[in-house]
Amino acid sequence: MLGLKENVITGHHIPAGTGLREFENMIVGSKEEYELLQTTREAMAFDEEE
């Protein structure tokens, strides 16, 4: 059974809080942190090209 109601009624584990796999490795931060990471990544890529 996949639904919440069905599992509660029958006494099985409920599929709550399992999340979606596509968001499992998502990093959450501020826009400033993201921009700093992007700048650092671009600088590292530029150094590797030389």
N, C-alpha and C positions, 0 to 999 in steps of 0.2 A: 504494500500500500504506500502511495506517495503523498497523499494529502494529510494535512494536519488533523482535520476532524476525524477521519477514518481511524487514524492511529490512536487518537485520544480515546475514542469510543471503545476500541478493541484492546486498549491497554498496552500498545506497543510503543517503542521509542518514537519520538516525534522528530521530523526533519527540520527543526528550527535552529537557526544559527549556523548552518553548515556553509552558507555563503556560496558565491559563484566562483568557479575556478579561474575565470579571466581576471578577477580582482584579487586573487590570492597573493600575488607578488607586487602589488601596487604600493608605491611609496608615496606617502602623503606629507606635504610640507608647504611652506609659504612660497609665494611667487618670487620673492627675493632669493630664497635658497635655490630655486629652480634656475633662475637666471645666472647665479654664481656657478652652479654646476655646468650649465651650458657654456659659459665663458671659459671655465677651466678645461672642459672637454675639447673645445675648439682650439685653445692654446696648445694642448697636448698633441692634437692632430697636426697642427702647424709645425711643431717641433719635430715630429716624426718624419715629415716630408723633406726636411732639410738634410 
